[in-house]
Amino acid sequence: MSASEAEIRTRIVLKAEEEAWFRNPTSLPFLISDHLEALIDPADPADPIRKQFVPDIRERNEDDSIDPLQEVAHSATGRLVHRYEHRAALLVTDRCFSYCRHCFRRRFTGADTGPISQSQLEKAACYLEKHQEIHEVLLTGGDLFTLSNEHLDNLLSVLKEAREDLILRLCTRAVASYPARFDDELMAVIKRHMYGAPFMLMTQFNHPRELTSEAVEAVSRFVDLGIPAFNQSVLLKGVNDDEDVLEELCTKLLYNRIKPYYLFQCDLVRGTAHLRVPVKRGLEIEAGLRRRLSGLAMPQYTIDLPEGGGKVPLTEDHLLGEEQGMLIFSTADGGRRLYPAE
């Protein structure tokens, strides 16, 4: 299921930066699924799949925060983060099928804390019962679908019993990293809990090559049940910081019934600086994509501000000013148009 360090060495020649990491690893362990490992082009040292999953010694840079979104400060219970008024995140496990090197939750992911315990789950459910202002819960971590079917069934049962009206976001990268997980037995668990408020499937595909036929089939199993699918990409240097790559990704996502939802600026989390794209370049990419993509295919370029500042959209400002009662706008192709201010 997963490739070890020895196995990855049989497929690719490690670069000096990668070798250095394996000699002195960081707290986020190395783990890549066989499915993703097979997508790496061994002849390309700049392969976009490799950049996302094969670690680099530059991860040892400790200039940034280990918790830039201040999730610890906003933890309502041991596993429930309540940072926004109407939604919360439940950290159901610290485990993934593959560990993304851009992971923003490095303080928690792969830390061997394991799946949520029954007492932690019941405390979270009790909090959700008392806080009726919460309308949505993100089931995240870690990856929800690393849980066993039995654990997943119990998790959904407890949450549904506490609040049948909660919209549950099923947050996963497993459809991309381990699509074989989504077999009949797992989908039967999902079907059992399709009452009350709906499920939403939240995926992460960062590059068109991740949209394999197996990954598309895994997502289709949810969509065919009536569960909408949304994608959250992360803008990453050398992976997808290119209009052509993102245009292809977003077009393929939409074609396969996955709505491109967010394009996230990489968070200011410790160990990820070498993967970050400057915001100014991100805004250029965003403007280029708006000229190429329909509204359905266009993700919202968004930054999650440090120190718990929350998510805000990033976009080119087309409102240039006001003159003699008229608003001055720039068009997508650089023209100018006027619109009444009142």
GIKALIN-V145032 format. One record per pair of residues at least 12 apart in sequence whose ideal C-beta (glycine too) atoms are under 10 Angstrom apart, sorted by the first residue. I is the first residue (numbers start at 0). J is the second residue. Records with the same first field share a line. If there is no record, write none. Layout:
I: J ; J
This chain:
0: 30 ; 32 ; 33 ; 34 ; 96 ; 177 ; 179 ; 180
1: 29 ; 30 ; 31 ; 32 ; 33 ; 34 ; 35 ; 36 ; 96 ; 97 ; 176 ; 177
2: 29 ; 30 ; 31 ; 32 ; 33 ; 34 ; 35 ; 36 ; 37 ; 39 ; 52 ; 53 ; 97
3: 29 ; 30 ; 31
4: 21 ; 24 ; 29 ; 53 ; 54
6: 31 ; 33 ; 36
7: 21 ; 29 ; 31 ; 36 ; 39 ; 41 ; 49 ; 52 ; 53
8: 21
9: 41
10: 36 ; 37 ; 39 ; 40 ; 41 ; 49
11: 36 ; 39 ; 40 ; 41 ; 42 ; 43 ; 44 ; 46 ; 49 ; 53
12: 41 ; 42 ; 44
13: 44 ; 53 ; 54
14: 44 ; 45 ; 49 ; 53 ; 55 ; 56
15: 55 ; 56
16: 53 ; 54 ; 55 ; 56 ; 57 ; 58 ; 273
17: 29 ; 44 ; 49 ; 53 ; 54 ; 55 ; 56
18: 55 ; 56
19: 54 ; 55 ; 56 ; 57 ; 59
20: 53 ; 54 ; 55 ; 56 ; 57 ; 58 ; 59 ; 100
21: 53 ; 54 ; 56
22: 56
23: 56 ; 59
24: 54 ; 56 ; 58 ; 59
25: 54 ; 55 ; 56 ; 58 ; 59 ; 60 ; 61 ; 100 ; 105 ; 109 ; 269 ; 270
26: 58 ; 65 ; 105 ; 106 ; 108 ; 109 ; 110 ; 269 ; 270
27: 54 ; 58 ; 98 ; 99 ; 100 ; 102 ; 104 ; 105 ; 106 ; 107 ; 108 ; 109 ; 110 ; 269 ; 270
28: 54 ; 95 ; 98 ; 108 ; 109 ; 110 ; 111
29: 52 ; 53 ; 54 ; 97 ; 98 ; 100 ; 109
30: 52 ; 54 ; 94 ; 95 ; 96 ; 97 ; 98 ; 99 ; 109 ; 176
31: 48 ; 49 ; 51 ; 52 ; 53 ; 54 ; 96 ; 97 ; 98 ; 99 ; 176
32: 52 ; 95 ; 96 ; 97 ; 172 ; 173 ; 175 ; 176 ; 177 ; 178 ; 179 ; 180
33: 96 ; 97 ; 176 ; 177 ; 179
34: 96 ; 97 ; 173 ; 175 ; 176 ; 177 ; 178 ; 179 ; 180 ; 209 ; 211 ; 213 ; 214
35: 48 ; 49 ; 51 ; 52 ; 96 ; 97 ; 172 ; 175 ; 176 ; 177 ; 208 ; 209 ; 211
36: 48 ; 49 ; 52 ; 53 ; 97 ; 176
37: 211
38: 52 ; 175 ; 176 ; 206 ; 208 ; 209 ; 211
39: 51 ; 52 ; 53 ; 208
40: 208
45: 237 ; 238
46: 206 ; 208 ; 237 ; 238
47: 205 ; 206 ; 207 ; 208 ; 209 ; 235 ; 237 ; 238 ; 239 ; 241 ; 244
48: 97 ; 175 ; 205 ; 206 ; 208 ; 209 ; 238
49: 100 ; 237 ; 238
50: 100 ; 101 ; 205 ; 206 ; 235 ; 236 ; 237 ; 238 ; 239 ; 273 ; 274
51: 97 ; 98 ; 99 ; 100 ; 101 ; 205 ; 206 ; 209 ; 233 ; 235 ; 237 ; 238 ; 239 ; 274
52: 97 ; 98 ; 99 ; 100 ; 101 ; 176
53: 100
54: 98 ; 100 ; 270
55: 100 ; 270 ; 273 ; 274
56: 273
57: 100 ; 270 ; 271 ; 272 ; 273 ; 274
58: 100 ; 101 ; 105 ; 269 ; 270 ; 271 ; 272 ; 273 ; 274
59: 269 ; 270
60: 269 ; 270 ; 271 ; 272 ; 273
61: 269 ; 270
62: 267 ; 269 ; 270 ; 272
63: 266 ; 267 ; 268 ; 269 ; 270 ; 271 ; 272 ; 275 ; 305
64: 106 ; 266 ; 267 ; 268 ; 269 ; 305 ; 306
65: 104 ; 105 ; 106 ; 107 ; 268 ; 269 ; 270
66: 103 ; 104 ; 105 ; 106 ; 107 ; 268 ; 269 ; 305 ; 306 ; 307
67: 103 ; 106 ; 266 ; 267 ; 268 ; 269 ; 271 ; 303 ; 304 ; 305 ; 306 ; 307 ; 308
68: 80 ; 82 ; 88 ; 103 ; 104 ; 266 ; 267 ; 268 ; 303 ; 304 ; 305 ; 306 ; 307 ; 308 ; 309 ; 310
69: 82 ; 305 ; 306 ; 307 ; 308 ; 309
70: 82 ; 88 ; 90 ; 103 ; 104 ; 106 ; 107 ; 307
71: 106 ; 107 ; 307
72: 306 ; 307
73: 87 ; 88 ; 307
74: 88 ; 90
75: 87 ; 122 ; 123 ; 126 ; 127 ; 129 ; 130 ; 133
76: 89 ; 90 ; 118 ; 119 ; 120 ; 121 ; 122 ; 123 ; 124 ; 125 ; 126 ; 127
77: 90 ; 112 ; 115 ; 116 ; 118 ; 119 ; 120 ; 122 ; 123
78: 90 ; 91 ; 92 ; 93 ; 107 ; 112 ; 114 ; 115 ; 116 ; 119 ; 120 ; 122 ; 123 ; 140
79: 115 ; 119 ; 120 ; 122 ; 123 ; 124 ; 125 ; 126 ; 127 ; 130 ; 133 ; 136
80: 104 ; 123 ; 137 ; 139
81: 123 ; 126 ; 127 ; 130 ; 132 ; 133 ; 136
82: 303 ; 307 ; 309 ; 310
83: 133 ; 135 ; 309 ; 310
84: 130 ; 132 ; 133 ; 134
85: 130 ; 132 ; 133 ; 134 ; 135
86: 132 ; 133 ; 134 ; 135 ; 136 ; 137 ; 165 ; 166 ; 168
87: 123 ; 126 ; 127 ; 130 ; 132 ; 133 ; 134 ; 135 ; 136 ; 137 ; 165
88: 104 ; 135 ; 136 ; 137 ; 138 ; 139 ; 140 ; 168 ; 170
89: 115 ; 119 ; 120 ; 123 ; 124 ; 126 ; 127 ; 136 ; 137 ; 138 ; 139 ; 140 ; 143 ; 154 ; 158 ; 167 ; 168 ; 170
90: 104 ; 107 ; 108 ; 112 ; 114 ; 115 ; 119 ; 123 ; 137 ; 138 ; 139 ; 140 ; 141
91: 114 ; 115 ; 119 ; 120 ; 123 ; 137 ; 138 ; 139 ; 140 ; 141 ; 142 ; 143 ; 144 ; 145 ; 146 ; 150 ; 151 ; 154 ; 170
92: 107 ; 108 ; 112 ; 113 ; 114 ; 115 ; 138 ; 139 ; 140 ; 141 ; 142 ; 143 ; 144 ; 145 ; 146 ; 150 ; 154
93: 106 ; 107 ; 108 ; 109 ; 110 ; 111 ; 112 ; 113 ; 114 ; 115 ; 140 ; 141 ; 142 ; 145
94: 108 ; 109 ; 110 ; 111 ; 112 ; 113 ; 114 ; 140 ; 141 ; 142 ; 145 ; 146
95: 108 ; 109 ; 140 ; 141 ; 142 ; 143 ; 144 ; 145 ; 171 ; 172 ; 173 ; 176 ; 177
96: 142 ; 144 ; 145 ; 171 ; 172 ; 173 ; 175 ; 176 ; 177 ; 178 ; 179 ; 180
97: 142 ; 172 ; 173 ; 175 ; 176 ; 177
98: 141 ; 142 ; 172 ; 176
99: 172 ; 176 ; 203 ; 205 ; 233 ; 235 ; 271 ; 274
100: 235 ; 270 ; 271 ; 273 ; 274
101: 205 ; 233 ; 234 ; 235 ; 236 ; 238 ; 263 ; 265 ; 266 ; 268 ; 270 ; 271 ; 273 ; 274 ; 275
102: 141 ; 233 ; 266 ; 268 ; 270 ; 271
103: 233 ; 263 ; 265 ; 266 ; 267 ; 268 ; 269 ; 271 ; 303
104: 139 ; 140 ; 141 ; 266 ; 268
105: 266 ; 268 ; 269 ; 270 ; 271
106: 268 ; 269
107: 140 ; 141
108: 140 ; 141 ; 142
109: 141
110: 141
112: 140 ; 141
113: 141
114: 140 ; 141 ; 145 ; 146 ; 147 ; 150 ; 151 ; 154
115: 138 ; 140 ; 141 ; 146 ; 150 ; 153 ; 154 ; 157
117: 150 ; 153 ; 154 ; 157
120: 150 ; 153 ; 154 ; 156 ; 157 ; 158 ; 161
121: 157 ; 161
123: 136 ; 154 ; 157 ; 158 ; 161
124: 154 ; 157 ; 158 ; 159 ; 160 ; 161 ; 162
125: 161
126: 161
127: 157 ; 158 ; 161 ; 162 ; 165
128: 160 ; 161 ; 162
129: 161
130: 162
131: 162 ; 164 ; 165
133: 162 ; 164 ; 165 ; 166
134: 162 ; 164 ; 165 ; 166 ; 196
135: 165 ; 166 ; 167 ; 168 ; 196 ; 199
136: 158 ; 161 ; 162 ; 165 ; 166 ; 167 ; 168 ; 196
137: 166 ; 167 ; 168 ; 169 ; 170 ; 199 ; 201
138: 151 ; 154 ; 155 ; 158 ; 167 ; 168 ; 169 ; 170 ; 171 ; 198 ; 201
139: 168 ; 169 ; 170 ; 171 ; 201
140: 170 ; 171
141: 170 ; 171
142: 170 ; 171 ; 172 ; 173 ; 174 ; 176 ; 177 ; 180 ; 203
143: 155 ; 167 ; 168 ; 169 ; 170 ; 171 ; 172 ; 173 ; 201
144: 169 ; 170 ; 171 ; 172 ; 173 ; 174 ; 176 ; 177 ; 180 ; 181 ; 185 ; 217
145: 171 ; 173 ; 177 ; 180
146: 185 ; 188
147: 185 ; 188
148: 180 ; 182 ; 184 ; 185 ; 187 ; 188 ; 189
149: 188
150: 188
151: 169 ; 185 ; 188 ; 189 ; 192
152: 185 ; 187 ; 188 ; 189 ; 191 ; 192
153: 188
154: 167 ; 188 ; 192
155: 167 ; 169 ; 188 ; 189 ; 191 ; 192 ; 193 ; 198
156: 188 ; 191 ; 192
158: 192 ; 195
159: 191 ; 192 ; 193 ; 194 ; 195 ; 196
162: 195 ; 196
163: 192 ; 194 ; 195 ; 196
164: 195 ; 196
165: 195 ; 196 ; 197
166: 195 ; 196 ; 197 ; 198 ; 199
167: 192 ; 195 ; 196 ; 197 ; 198 ; 199
168: 197 ; 198 ; 199 ; 200 ; 201 ; 229
169: 189 ; 198 ; 199 ; 200 ; 201 ; 202 ; 221 ; 226 ; 228
170: 199 ; 200 ; 201 ; 202 ; 203 ; 229 ; 231
171: 200 ; 201 ; 202 ; 203 ; 217 ; 218 ; 221
172: 201 ; 202 ; 203 ; 204 ; 205 ; 209 ; 231
173: 185 ; 202 ; 203 ; 214 ; 217
174: 200 ; 202 ; 203 ; 204 ; 209 ; 210 ; 211 ; 213 ; 214 ; 215 ; 216 ; 217 ; 218 ; 219 ; 220 ; 221 ; 228 ; 230 ; 257
175: 202 ; 203 ; 204 ; 205 ; 206 ; 208 ; 209 ; 210 ; 211 ; 213 ; 214 ; 217 ; 218 ; 230
176: 203 ; 209 ; 214
177: 213 ; 214 ; 217
178: 211 ; 212 ; 213 ; 214 ; 215 ; 216 ; 217 ; 218 ; 220
179: 213 ; 216 ; 217
180: 217
181: 213 ; 214 ; 216 ; 217 ; 218 ; 219 ; 220 ; 221
182: 217 ; 220
183: 220
185: 217 ; 220
186: 217 ; 220 ; 221 ; 223 ; 224
189: 220 ; 221 ; 224 ; 226
190: 224
193: 224 ; 225 ; 226
197: 225 ; 226 ; 227
198: 221 ; 224 ; 225 ; 226 ; 227
199: 221 ; 226 ; 227 ; 228 ; 229 ; 260
200: 217 ; 218 ; 220 ; 221 ; 222 ; 224 ; 226 ; 227 ; 228 ; 229 ; 230 ; 257
201: 227 ; 228 ; 229 ; 230 ; 231 ; 260 ; 261
202: 214 ; 217 ; 218 ; 221 ; 228 ; 229 ; 230 ; 231 ; 232 ; 252 ; 257 ; 258 ; 260
203: 230 ; 231 ; 232 ; 233 ; 261 ; 263
204: 218 ; 230 ; 231 ; 232 ; 239 ; 248 ; 249 ; 251 ; 252 ; 255 ; 257 ; 259
205: 230 ; 231 ; 232 ; 233 ; 234 ; 235 ; 238 ; 239 ; 244 ; 245 ; 248 ; 262 ; 263
206: 232 ; 235 ; 238 ; 239 ; 244 ; 245 ; 247 ; 248
207: 239 ; 243 ; 244 ; 245 ; 246 ; 247 ; 248 ; 249 ; 250 ; 251 ; 252
208: 244 ; 247 ; 248
209: 232 ; 248 ; 251
210: 230 ; 247 ; 248 ; 251 ; 252 ; 254 ; 255 ; 257
212: 255
214: 255 ; 257
215: 251 ; 252 ; 254 ; 255 ; 256 ; 257
216: 255
218: 230 ; 252 ; 255 ; 256 ; 257
219: 255 ; 256 ; 257
221: 256 ; 257
222: 255 ; 256 ; 257
223: 256
227: 256 ; 257 ; 258 ; 260
228: 252 ; 255 ; 256 ; 257 ; 258 ; 260
229: 252 ; 257 ; 258 ; 259 ; 260 ; 261 ; 298
230: 248 ; 249 ; 252 ; 253 ; 255 ; 257 ; 258 ; 259 ; 260 ; 261 ; 262 ; 298
231: 259 ; 260 ; 261 ; 262 ; 263 ; 298 ; 299 ; 301
232: 245 ; 248 ; 249 ; 252 ; 259 ; 260 ; 261 ; 262 ; 263 ; 298 ; 300
233: 261 ; 262 ; 263 ; 264 ; 265 ; 266 ; 271 ; 274 ; 275 ; 276
234: 261 ; 262 ; 263 ; 264 ; 265 ; 274 ; 275 ; 276 ; 278 ; 280 ; 281 ; 284 ; 285 ; 298 ; 300 ; 301 ; 302 ; 313
235: 263 ; 265 ; 271 ; 273 ; 274 ; 275 ; 276
236: 265 ; 271 ; 272 ; 273 ; 274 ; 275 ; 276 ; 277 ; 280
237: 273 ; 274 ; 276
238: 274 ; 276
239: 262 ; 276 ; 284
240: 274 ; 275 ; 276 ; 277 ; 280 ; 281 ; 283 ; 284
241: 276 ; 284 ; 287
242: 283 ; 284 ; 285 ; 286 ; 287 ; 288 ; 290 ; 291 ; 292
243: 287 ; 291
244: 284
245: 259 ; 262 ; 284 ; 285 ; 287 ; 288 ; 291 ; 292 ; 296 ; 297 ; 298
246: 284 ; 287 ; 288 ; 290 ; 291 ; 292 ; 296
248: 262 ; 296 ; 298
249: 262 ; 288 ; 291 ; 292 ; 293 ; 295 ; 296 ; 297 ; 298
250: 291 ; 292 ; 293 ; 296
251: 296
252: 296 ; 298
253: 292 ; 293 ; 295 ; 296 ; 297
254: 296
258: 295 ; 296 ; 298
259: 288 ; 292 ; 295 ; 296 ; 297 ; 298 ; 299
260: 298 ; 299 ; 301
261: 298 ; 299 ; 300 ; 301 ; 303 ; 310 ; 312
262: 281 ; 284 ; 285 ; 288 ; 297 ; 298 ; 299 ; 300 ; 301 ; 313
263: 281 ; 298 ; 299 ; 300 ; 301 ; 302 ; 303 ; 310 ; 313
264: 276 ; 277 ; 278 ; 281 ; 282 ; 300 ; 301 ; 302 ; 303 ; 304 ; 310 ; 311 ; 313
265: 278 ; 281 ; 302 ; 303
266: 302 ; 303 ; 304 ; 305
267: 302 ; 303 ; 304 ; 305 ; 306
268: 303 ; 305
278: 300 ; 302 ; 313
281: 300 ; 302 ; 313
282: 300 ; 313 ; 314 ; 315 ; 316
283: 315
284: 300
285: 297 ; 298 ; 299 ; 300 ; 301 ; 312 ; 313 ; 314 ; 315
286: 300 ; 314 ; 315 ; 317 ; 331
287: 315 ; 331
288: 300
289: 314 ; 315 ; 317 ; 331
290: 330 ; 331 ; 332
291: 331
299: 312 ; 313 ; 314
300: 312 ; 313 ; 314 ; 315
301: 313 ; 314
315: 329 ; 331
316: 328 ; 329
317: 329 ; 330 ; 331 ; 336
318: 338
319: 335 ; 336
321: 337 ; 338 ; 340
322: 337 ; 340
323: 337 ; 340
324: 337 ; 339 ; 340 ; 341
325: 337 ; 338 ; 339 ; 340 ; 341
326: 338 ; 339 ; 340 ; 341
327: 340
